[in-house]
Amino acid sequence: MGLRTERPSLGDDSEVRRIIDECHATAHGVLRDHRERLEVLAHRLLERETRDESEIYAAVGFDRPLSTNRD
């Protein structure tokens, strides 16, 4: 007799599908909302593949966050 591995239940398949669909819609919305910034970044990377962090933030027009080092 073989061993049977018990897997935790993920709940109702329709609930899992709803969560996945919701996350997909959110991700799509974020990409759509920032499309122009992504295109600028893509063009900058085509010009020169290697960019440092400050260049990436400048390319997409975001302020660079303050350091969050938690020593």
HUKA-V843950 format. One line per field, one symbol per residue. phi: phi as a letter, one per 30 degrees, with the letter a starting at -180 (. if undefined). A space follows every 10 residues. Layout:
phi: ???
//
This chain:
phi: .ddccdcddc ideddddddd dddddddddd dddceddddd dddddddadc bceddddddc icddddecdb d
//
